[in-house]
Amino acid sequence: MSFTIRIHLLTGRYSATSHRKRDEGEWPPHPDRFFQALTSAYYHPVGNQPDPGERELLLFLEGLDPPDVICSSASQRSVLTHFVPVNDAKPPNLKEKDNLKKRIERVKEGLSLLPETRLKQPRFFPTVIPEIPDVYFQWKKDLTDEQREALDALLSRVVRVGHSSSLTLCSLVERVEWPDQLAKFHFIPSEKACDISLRVPHAGRLESLDSSFDRGLRPSFVSGTPYALQEEEEGNDTIQSGPYEPTMIVLKALKNQNPVPLTQTLTWTNALRGAILKLGGNDLPSSITGHDQRNKKMEDEHMALVPLANVGHSYADGSLLGLGVVLPSGSEAAQRLKELGLEPLSLNYSWKLERLLDFQEKPPVNLRPWTYAGPRKGSTEWATITPMVLDHHLKTKIRRGASAEERDQAVRERLSEVSRSITRSLQSLGLPKAEVEVSQAPFIAGCAHVRQFPFYRRGRMCRYHTHVRLLFPEPVRGPILLGSGRFRGYGLFRPLISTKDITEPTHERTIPDVAQP
């Protein structure tokens, strides 16, 4: 069962400022903005006192999973800059000033009280004009009769969403048949991809709004929740992918720190793992620690820590922008790490990281999870950022003193063995066979030669390290991590395509199919 709320835009337009860019319009309306409109309606009751039943309904709504959002395409009206007066300046007290220069300055401040000399600040009123002036929020939850009654009462008092000029008529609808213009823009919460990031209320949101209002503050910011188009999200199930979630926890390096090279990946992933284990104590699940109850290493996939480096373009220098936490699909690790917080962190008392939550601020490409997951439709060509460490030692040896012919034969056999080992690693993770190309030099700009990376296991007979390029017969999605060093950042792949083709939140196209008039 489900219930659906319809927001009809009476003026045929929607005015609300994007929280990240003041001259950009918001579309579709964010569920959290609508929740704030409901909260405002709750505090403007028909009688003298708010209805307790309506408050219970708001608490119920904030605890639900993110709703589906159904809307049409929209165009953004040209934005004009309006200059409005700022708050009145305080009149000067000239009697307290003996210094002539200071008195002149105070007189200038006094003149700012006059309308013709008052300072003005630019303001923007962006407006979006949708193809169909209706927006629907749909929750996969049923309502009781009491909740429906309370919701109807609240919706009847919601006169605007966003700017005061965005007049609305809100109602609870029973049966909805989407027009074609709406059906193609049906956004659903997604963990696989992100077409758009919407702010959604969470448990405790009503209390937070009350607290902000009592202190005279603006409502606190709510981080975005990834949404994807329903048709494309369902189509993703046919694309092969590895055992890891396409999203990851991103920890970005704070500014004004000494650059950290990609070749120090092992040092910092080990430090991050130690920090996580220290924060979690002894009750961390095996999907995080990588060890079972008997403290033996697990064969199954578990938490992997990867470098997020400045690579893949002509100006790449290979410095680390941060670290990523990649988790296996369907594990409880994500919730446990969310409880830990993971921010801020200081690794080895020298490198400071903070969690990146809002991807609408357009972080560097290499800090976006979708860069490593690949495009929505997958990619056929992938290459390593850090060297892959084979899962076993090579049996083929190149004998000293061998003739040139014998040496060439041994090299061919060795490369064939490396290729077979990589193929087995792919199959063990559920990925298809691929054409394999190996090299000691990197395939991606900004990455380092294999010899510049320390061995994954020191003090032992090291396994073969190599950069790898994979060519799959059909598109696959990532993240792809291969080899015995994959849990510490070695063997991290990324697709060899233009970063513009990679699926990411629509901070670059906030409005679906937007057309600038």
C-alpha positions in Angstrom: 0.0 0.0 0.0 1.0 3.6 -0.5 -0.2 7.2 -0.3 0.4 10.0 -2.7 0.4 13.8 -2.2 -0.3 16.1 -5.1 1.2 19.6 -5.2 -0.6 21.7 -7.8 1.2 25.0 -8.7 -1.7 27.5 -9.0 0.4 30.0 -10.9 1.9 27.4 -13.2 5.4 28.2 -11.9 7.6 27.4 -8.9 9.9 29.9 -7.2 12.6 28.5 -4.9 16.3 29.2 -4.7 18.8 26.4 -4.9 20.7 26.1 -1.6 24.0 25.9 -3.4 23.6 28.6 -6.0 21.4 31.7 -5.3 20.7 32.5 -8.9 19.6 28.9 -9.8 16.1 27.5 -9.4 15.2 24.3 -7.6 13.4 21.6 -9.4 11.7 19.3 -8.5 10.7 20.6 -5.0 12.8 18.8 -2.4 10.8 16.6 0.1 12.4 18.5 3.0 11.1 21.8 1.7 7.6 20.4 1.5 8.0 19.0 5.0 8.9 22.5 6.2 5.7 23.8 4.5 3.7 21.2 6.4 5.4 22.2 9.7 4.5 25.8 9.0 0.9 24.8 8.4 0.9 22.9 11.7 1.9 26.1 13.6 -0.9 28.1 11.8 -4.0 26.1 13.0 -7.6 27.0 12.4 -8.1 27.2 16.2 -6.0 28.6 18.9 -3.7 25.6 19.6 -2.0 23.2 17.2 -3.6 19.8 16.9 -1.6 17.0 18.7 -2.7 14.6 16.0 -1.1 16.7 13.3 2.2 16.7 15.2 2.0 12.9 15.5 1.6 12.8 11.8 4.6 14.9 11.2 6.7 12.7 13.4 5.4 9.7 11.4 6.3 11.3 8.1 9.8 12.2 9.1 10.5 8.6 10.0 9.4 7.2 6.6 11.8 6.2 3.9 12.4 8.8 1.2 9.4 9.2 -1.1 9.2 8.8 -4.9 9.1 12.1 -6.7 7.1 12.4 -9.9 7.3 15.6 -12.0 7.6 16.9 -15.5 10.4 18.6 -17.3 10.8 22.3 -16.7 12.4 25.4 -18.1 14.1 28.1 -16.0 13.1 31.7 -16.5 15.8 34.2 -17.1 17.0 35.5 -13.7 17.3 39.2 -13.1 19.3 40.7 -10.3 17.3 42.8 -7.8 19.1 45.2 -5.5 17.3 45.6 -2.1 18.2 47.7 0.9 20.0 46.1 3.8 19.0 46.5 7.4 19.1 50.0 8.9 22.5 51.1 10.1 22.9 52.2 13.8 23.0 56.0 14.2 26.4 57.3 15.3 27.1 58.8 18.7 29.4 61.7 17.7 29.8 63.0 21.3 32.1 60.1 22.1 34.5 60.8 19.3 37.1 63.4 19.7 39.3 62.5 16.7 38.2 64.4 13.7 38.9 61.5 11.3 36.8 59.1 13.2 34.0 61.7 13.4 34.0 62.0 9.7 33.7 58.2 9.3 30.8 58.1 11.7 29.0 60.8 9.8 29.4 58.7 6.6 27.8 55.9 8.5 24.9 58.1 9.5 24.3 59.2 6.0 23.8 55.5 5.1 20.4 55.8 6.9 19.1 58.0 4.1 17.3 56.1 1.4 19.4 57.5 -1.5 22.7 56.5 0.2 21.6 53.2 1.8 23.7 50.2 0.7 21.9 47.6 -1.4 22.6 43.9 -1.8 21.8 41.8 -4.9 19.0 39.3 -4.6 17.7 36.7 -7.0 14.2 35.3 -7.5 14.7 32.3 -9.8 11.6 30.8 -11.2 11.0 27.4 -12.8 8.1 26.8 -15.3 7.2 23.1 -15.4 5.6 21.5 -18.4 2.8 20.2 -16.1 2.2 22.3 -12.9 1.9 19.2 -10.7 4.4 17.4 -8.5 3.7 14.1 -6.7 5.3 12.6 -3.6 4.6 9.0 -3.1 5.4 7.0 0.0 5.3 3.1 0.1 3.3 3.1 3.3 -0.3 3.1 4.2 -2.1 5.6 6.5 -4.7 5.0 9.2 -8.0 6.9 9.1 -6.7 9.2 11.9 -3.5 9.9 9.9 -5.5 10.6 6.7 -7.7 13.1 8.5 -4.8 14.9 10.1 -2.9 15.0 6.7 -6.0 16.4 4.9 -6.2 19.1 7.5 -2.5 20.0 7.1 -2.6 20.0 3.3 -5.6 22.3 3.2 -3.5 25.0 5.0 -0.3 24.7 2.8 -0.7 27.7 0.7 2.8 27.9 -0.7 5.9 25.8 -1.1 9.2 27.8 -1.5 8.9 31.5 -2.2 5.7 33.3 -1.1 4.8 33.7 -4.8 4.6 29.9 -5.3 1.0 29.4 -4.4 -0.1 25.8 -4.2 -3.1 23.6 -3.7 -2.1 20.4 -1.9 -4.2 17.3 -1.6 -4.1 13.6 -0.8 -4.9 11.5 -4.0 -6.1 7.9 -4.0 -5.5 6.8 -7.6 -3.0 8.4 -9.9 -2.5 7.7 -13.6 0.7 9.5 -14.7 0.6 11.4 -18.0 3.5 10.6 -20.3 5.2 13.8 -19.4 5.2 12.8 -15.7 5.9 9.1 -16.1 9.3 9.7 -17.7 10.4 11.8 -14.7 9.6 9.3 -11.9 12.5 9.6 -9.5 13.1 6.9 -6.9 15.6 6.6 -4.1 18.7 4.7 -5.3 21.9 3.2 -4.0 23.1 2.3 -7.4 23.2 5.6 -9.2 22.4 9.3 -8.7 20.5 11.4 -11.3 19.6 14.0 -8.8 20.2 14.6 -5.1 17.2 15.7 -3.1 17.0 16.8 0.6 14.7 14.5 2.5 13.5 14.9 6.1 14.8 12.4 8.7 13.9 11.3 12.2 14.3 14.2 14.5 13.7 16.8 11.8 10.7 18.4 13.4 12.5 18.8 16.7 15.4 20.4 14.8 13.1 22.9 13.0 11.5 23.8 16.4 14.9 24.4 17.9 16.1 26.5 15.0 12.9 28.6 15.2 13.2 29.1 19.0 16.8 30.4 18.6 15.9 32.7 15.6 18.1 30.7 13.2 17.5 29.4 9.7 16.6 25.7 9.4 19.6 23.5 9.6 20.9 21.9 6.3 19.8 18.4 5.4 22.3 16.4 3.2 21.1 15.1 -0.1 19.7 11.7 -0.8 20.5 10.1 -4.2 17.6 9.6 -6.6 17.5 7.9 -10.0 15.0 7.7 -12.8 12.8 4.6 -12.3 13.1 3.2 -15.8 16.9 3.5 -15.9 17.3 2.2 -12.3 15.3 -0.9 -13.3 17.5 -1.3 -16.4 20.6 -1.3 -14.2 19.8 -4.8 -13.0 20.8 -6.3 -16.4 24.3 -4.8 -16.2 26.9 -6.9 -14.6 28.8 -5.5 -11.6 31.1 -6.7 -8.9 30.3 -7.5 -5.3 30.7 -3.9 -4.1 28.1 -1.1 -3.7 28.5 1.6 -6.4 28.4 4.3 -3.8 31.2 4.7 -1.3 32.0 6.8 1.8 34.2 9.7 0.7 36.7 11.2 3.1 38.3 14.3 1.6 41.5 15.8 2.7 41.3 19.2 4.3 42.8 22.2 2.6 46.2 23.7 3.4 48.0 20.4 4.0 51.1 19.1 2.4 50.3 17.0 -0.7 50.3 13.3 -0.2 51.5 11.2 -3.3 49.5 8.3 -4.6 52.5 6.0 -4.0 51.8 6.3 -0.2 48.4 4.6 -0.6 49.3 1.7 1.6 50.5 3.9 4.5 47.2 5.9 4.6 44.8 3.1 4.0 46.4 1.1 6.9 46.1 4.3 9.0 42.5 4.7 8.2 41.7 1.1 8.9 43.4 1.4 12.3 41.3 4.6 13.0 38.1 2.8 12.1 38.9 -0.2 14.3 39.8 2.1 17.2 36.5 4.0 16.9 34.4 0.8 16.6 36.0 -1.2 19.4 35.4 -4.9 19.6 31.8 -5.0 18.3 32.5 -4.3 14.6 31.0 -6.8 12.2 33.2 -9.0 10.1 32.2 -7.1 7.0 34.3 -4.2 8.3 37.2 -6.0 10.1 37.7 -8.7 7.5 38.1 -11.3 10.3 35.6 -13.8 11.6 34.7 -14.5 15.3 37.9 -16.6 15.6 40.0 -13.7 14.3 40.8 -15.6 11.1 40.9 -13.7 7.8 37.7 -14.0 5.8 37.6 -15.3 2.2 34.4 -13.3 1.5 34.5 -9.6 0.4 34.6 -7.0 3.1 35.4 -3.3 3.6 38.0 -2.0 1.2 39.8 1.3 1.5 40.8 3.0 -1.7 42.8 6.1 -2.7 41.0 9.0 -4.4 43.8 10.6 -6.4 44.1 13.5 -8.8 44.5 11.4 -11.9 43.0 11.0 -15.4 43.6 14.4 -17.0 46.4 16.3 -18.5 47.2 18.3 -15.4 47.0 15.3 -13.0 49.8 15.2 -10.4 48.8 12.0 -8.7 48.3 13.6 -5.3 45.7 12.1 -2.9 42.5 14.1 -2.6 41.1 11.8 0.0 40.3 8.2 0.7 37.2 6.1 0.0 35.5 3.3 2.0 34.0 0.7 -0.4 31.6 -1.8 1.1 30.2 -5.1 -0.1 26.6 -5.2 -1.3 24.0 -6.0 1.2 26.2 -5.8 4.3 25.4 -4.2 7.6 28.7 -2.3 7.5 27.2 1.0 6.1 24.9 1.5 9.0 27.6 0.7 11.5 30.0 3.1 9.9 27.3 5.8 9.9 27.0 5.4 13.6 30.8 5.9 14.0 30.6 9.2 12.2 34.1 9.1 10.7 34.6 12.8 11.0 36.9 14.5 11.5 39.8 12.1 11.3 43.5 12.8 11.8 45.6 10.0 10.4 49.1 9.5 11.9 48.6 13.0 13.5 49.4 14.6 10.2 46.8 14.1 7.5 43.3 15.4 8.3 40.2 14.1 6.6 36.5 15.0 6.8 33.5 13.2 5.3 32.1 14.6 2.1 28.3 14.5 2.4 26.9 17.0 -0.1 27.9 16.1 -3.7 25.8 19.0 -5.0 28.7 21.3 -4.2 30.4 19.8 -7.2 33.5 18.3 -5.7 36.5 17.3 -7.9 35.7 14.5 -10.3 38.0 12.1 -8.5 36.1 12.6 -5.2 32.8 11.5 -6.7 31.8 7.8 -6.2 30.3 7.6 -9.7 33.8 8.2 -11.2 34.7 4.7 -9.9 31.3 3.0 -10.4 31.4 4.1 -14.1 28.5 5.3 -16.2 25.0 4.1 -15.7 25.1 1.9 -18.7 28.5 0.5 -17.8 31.8 0.6 -19.5 33.8 -2.0 -21.4 37.3 -0.5 -20.8 38.9 -0.2 -17.4 42.4 0.4 -16.1 44.2 0.4 -12.8 44.9 3.5 -10.7 47.1 1.5 -8.3 49.0 -1.7 -9.3 47.2 -5.0 -9.0 48.8 -7.6 -6.7 48.3 -11.1 -8.1 46.5 -13.6 -5.8 49.4 -16.1 -6.0 53.1 -16.3 -6.9 54.1 -16.9 -10.5 55.5 -20.3 -11.3 57.3 -19.2 -14.5 60.8 -18.1 -13.9 63.2 -16.2 -16.1 66.5 -18.1 -15.8 69.7 -16.2 -15.5 72.1 -16.8 -18.4 69.3 -17.9 -20.7 69.6 -17.2 -24.4 67.6 -14.4 -25.9 65.2 -17.0 -27.5 64.7 -18.8 -24.1 64.2 -15.5 -22.4 61.5 -14.3 -24.9 59.7 -17.6 -24.5 59.8 -17.3 -20.7 58.5 -13.8 -20.8 55.5 -14.9 -23.1 54.7 -17.7 -20.7 55.0 -15.4 -17.7 52.6 -12.9 -19.3 50.2 -15.7 -20.1 50.3 -16.8 -16.5 49.6 -13.3 -15.3 46.7 -13.0 -17.7 45.2 -16.3 -16.5 45.6 -15.1 -12.8 43.7 -11.9 -13.6 41.0 -13.8 -15.3 40.5 -16.0 -12.3 40.3 -12.9 -10.1 37.6 -11.5 -12.3 35.6 -14.7 -12.2 35.9 -15.0 -8.4 34.1 -11.7 -8.1 31.4 -12.5 -10.6 32.7 -10.5 -13.5 33.0 -11.7 -17.1 36.2 -12.6 -18.8 38.0 -9.8 -20.5 41.0 -9.1 -22.7 43.9 -8.4 -20.5 46.8 -6.0 -21.1 49.5 -5.6 -18.4 52.3 -3.0 -18.1 54.7 -1.7 -15.5 53.8 1.8 -16.7 50.4 3.3 -15.9 47.5 3.5 -18.4 46.0 6.5 -16.7 47.6 10.0 -16.6 48.9 11.0 -13.2 49.4 7.4 -11.9 52.8 6.2 -11.0 55.1 3.4 -12.3 54.8 0.1 -10.5 58.4 0.4 -9.2 57.4 3.6 -7.3 54.9 1.7 -5.2 56.0 -0.2 -2.1 55.4 -3.9 -2.0 52.0 -4.9 -0.6 53.6 -7.4 1.8 57.0 -6.4 3.2 59.4 -8.9 4.6 58.0 -11.7 2.5 58.6 -13.0 -1.0 56.5 -10.4 -2.9 53.9 -11.3 -5.4 53.8 -9.8 -8.9 52.6 -6.2 -9.1 51.4 -4.8 -12.4 49.1 -2.2 -14.0 46.2 -3.7 -15.9 43.9 -2.7 -18.6 40.7 -4.7 -19.1 38.5 -4.8 -22.2 35.2 -6.5 -21.5 32.9 -7.9 -24.2 30.0 -6.1 -22.7 29.6 -3.1 -20.4 30.1 -3.7 -16.6 29.8 -1.4 -13.6 32.1 -0.9 -10.7 33.7 -0.3 -8.4 36.3 -2.9 -9.6 38.9 -4.0 -7.1 41.2 -7.0 -8.0 44.0 -8.9 -6.4 45.2 -9.6 -2.9 45.8 -5.9 -2.1 42.3 -4.8 -3.0 41.3 -4.2 0.6 44.1 -1.7 1.1 43.8 0.3 -2.1 45.9 -1.7 -4.5 44.2 -3.0 -7.7 41.7 -0.1 -7.9 40.2 0.3 -11.4 38.3 3.2 -13.1 36.7 3.3 -16.5 38.7 4.7 -19.4 36.0 7.1 -20.6 35.5 10.9 -20.5 34.5 12.0 -17.0 31.6 13.9 -18.6 30.0 10.5 -19.4 30.0 9.3 -15.8 26.7 9.3 -13.9 26.7 11.8 -11.1 24.2 14.1 -9.2 22.7 16.7 -11.4 24.4 19.7 -9.9 25.3 20.4 -13.5 21.7 19.9 -14.7 19.5 20.3 -11.7 16.3 20.6 -13.8 15.5 17.6 -16.0 15.6 18.5 -19.7 16.0 22.2 -18.8 15.6 24.6 -21.7 16.9 28.2 -21.2 14.5 30.6 -22.9 
